[in-house]
């Protein structure tokens, strides 16, 4: 092996085309989502007889925070 660590090849590194679903570890997916950020949004409407009574909207931004990055606000933040 020559001192190099051997690792098992992942399906997308192979020479043949992919077939079937590819599994991604949850830790890798979470790391990628938090590194780039993701916006989650949705609407819930409660209606009776096609008359909307209540509408709830959800908009959330998920992202990581770095202590090395200064806050964009001069006073340290809006809260």
CNS distance restraints for C-alpha pairs under 8 A (distance, minus, plus):
assign (resid   1 and name CA) (resid   5 and name CA) 7.53 0.50 0.50
assign (resid   1 and name CA) (resid   6 and name CA) 7.39 0.50 0.50
assign (resid   9 and name CA) (resid  13 and name CA) 6.50 0.50 0.50
assign (resid   9 and name CA) (resid  14 and name CA) 7.24 0.50 0.50
assign (resid  10 and name CA) (resid  14 and name CA) 7.18 0.50 0.50
assign (resid  11 and name CA) (resid  18 and name CA) 7.12 0.50 0.50
assign (resid  11 and name CA) (resid  22 and name CA) 7.46 0.50 0.50
assign (resid  12 and name CA) (resid  18 and name CA) 6.85 0.50 0.50
assign (resid  24 and name CA) (resid  28 and name CA) 6.90 0.50 0.50
assign (resid  24 and name CA) (resid  29 and name CA) 6.69 0.50 0.50
assign (resid  25 and name CA) (resid  29 and name CA) 6.40 0.50 0.50
assign (resid  26 and name CA) (resid  30 and name CA) 6.01 0.50 0.50
assign (resid  27 and name CA) (resid  31 and name CA) 6.04 0.50 0.50
assign (resid  28 and name CA) (resid  32 and name CA) 6.20 0.50 0.50
assign (resid  29 and name CA) (resid  33 and name CA) 6.16 0.50 0.50
assign (resid  30 and name CA) (resid  34 and name CA) 6.04 0.50 0.50
assign (resid  31 and name CA) (resid  35 and name CA) 5.99 0.50 0.50
assign (resid  32 and name CA) (resid  36 and name CA) 6.28 0.50 0.50
assign (resid  33 and name CA) (resid  37 and name CA) 5.32 0.50 0.50
assign (resid  33 and name CA) (resid  38 and name CA) 6.20 0.50 0.50
assign (resid  33 and name CA) (resid  62 and name CA) 7.98 0.50 0.50
assign (resid  33 and name CA) (resid  63 and name CA) 7.33 0.50 0.50
assign (resid  34 and name CA) (resid  38 and name CA) 7.37 0.50 0.50
assign (resid  34 and name CA) (resid  62 and name CA) 6.70 0.50 0.50
assign (resid  34 and name CA) (resid  63 and name CA) 4.67 0.50 0.50
assign (resid  34 and name CA) (resid  64 and name CA) 5.02 0.50 0.50
assign (resid  35 and name CA) (resid  63 and name CA) 6.71 0.50 0.50
assign (resid  35 and name CA) (resid  64 and name CA) 6.20 0.50 0.50
assign (resid  36 and name CA) (resid  63 and name CA) 6.91 0.50 0.50
assign (resid  37 and name CA) (resid  61 and name CA) 7.07 0.50 0.50
assign (resid  37 and name CA) (resid  62 and name CA) 5.51 0.50 0.50
assign (resid  37 and name CA) (resid  63 and name CA) 4.32 0.50 0.50
assign (resid  37 and name CA) (resid  64 and name CA) 7.18 0.50 0.50
assign (resid  38 and name CA) (resid  61 and name CA) 5.89 0.50 0.50
assign (resid  38 and name CA) (resid  62 and name CA) 5.31 0.50 0.50
assign (resid  38 and name CA) (resid  63 and name CA) 6.63 0.50 0.50
assign (resid  39 and name CA) (resid  59 and name CA) 7.12 0.50 0.50
assign (resid  39 and name CA) (resid  60 and name CA) 5.68 0.50 0.50
assign (resid  39 and name CA) (resid  61 and name CA) 4.54 0.50 0.50
assign (resid  39 and name CA) (resid  62 and name CA) 6.27 0.50 0.50
assign (resid  40 and name CA) (resid  58 and name CA) 7.55 0.50 0.50
assign (resid  40 and name CA) (resid  59 and name CA) 5.75 0.50 0.50
assign (resid  40 and name CA) (resid  60 and name CA) 5.13 0.50 0.50
assign (resid  40 and name CA) (resid  61 and name CA) 6.36 0.50 0.50
assign (resid  40 and name CA) (resid  62 and name CA) 7.75 0.50 0.50
assign (resid  41 and name CA) (resid  57 and name CA) 7.43 0.50 0.50
assign (resid  41 and name CA) (resid  58 and name CA) 5.17 0.50 0.50
assign (resid  41 and name CA) (resid  59 and name CA) 4.30 0.50 0.50
assign (resid  41 and name CA) (resid  60 and name CA) 6.29 0.50 0.50
assign (resid  42 and name CA) (resid  57 and name CA) 5.87 0.50 0.50
assign (resid  42 and name CA) (resid  58 and name CA) 5.14 0.50 0.50
assign (resid  42 and name CA) (resid  59 and name CA) 6.72 0.50 0.50
assign (resid  43 and name CA) (resid  55 and name CA) 7.07 0.50 0.50
assign (resid  43 and name CA) (resid  56 and name CA) 5.69 0.50 0.50
assign (resid  43 and name CA) (resid  57 and name CA) 4.52 0.50 0.50
assign (resid  43 and name CA) (resid  58 and name CA) 6.26 0.50 0.50
assign (resid  44 and name CA) (resid  55 and name CA) 5.69 0.50 0.50
assign (resid  44 and name CA) (resid  56 and name CA) 5.06 0.50 0.50
assign (resid  44 and name CA) (resid  57 and name CA) 6.44 0.50 0.50
assign (resid  45 and name CA) (resid  52 and name CA) 6.50 0.50 0.50
assign (resid  45 and name CA) (resid  53 and name CA) 7.41 0.50 0.50
assign (resid  45 and name CA) (resid  54 and name CA) 5.68 0.50 0.50
assign (resid  45 and name CA) (resid  55 and name CA) 4.45 0.50 0.50
assign (resid  45 and name CA) (resid  56 and name CA) 6.40 0.50 0.50
assign (resid  46 and name CA) (resid  52 and name CA) 5.92 0.50 0.50
assign (resid  46 and name CA) (resid  53 and name CA) 5.74 0.50 0.50
assign (resid  46 and name CA) (resid  54 and name CA) 5.12 0.50 0.50
assign (resid  46 and name CA) (resid  55 and name CA) 6.44 0.50 0.50
assign (resid  47 and name CA) (resid  51 and name CA) 5.14 0.50 0.50
assign (resid  47 and name CA) (resid  52 and name CA) 4.10 0.50 0.50
assign (resid  47 and name CA) (resid  53 and name CA) 5.24 0.50 0.50
assign (resid  47 and name CA) (resid  54 and name CA) 6.99 0.50 0.50
assign (resid  48 and name CA) (resid  52 and name CA) 6.65 0.50 0.50
assign (resid  48 and name CA) (resid  53 and name CA) 7.22 0.50 0.50
assign (resid  71 and name CA) (resid  76 and name CA) 6.01 0.50 0.50
assign (resid  71 and name CA) (resid  77 and name CA) 6.88 0.50 0.50
assign (resid  72 and name CA) (resid  76 and name CA) 7.72 0.50 0.50
assign (resid  72 and name CA) (resid  77 and name CA) 7.66 0.50 0.50
assign (resid  73 and name CA) (resid  77 and name CA) 5.31 0.50 0.50
assign (resid  73 and name CA) (resid  78 and name CA) 7.50 0.50 0.50
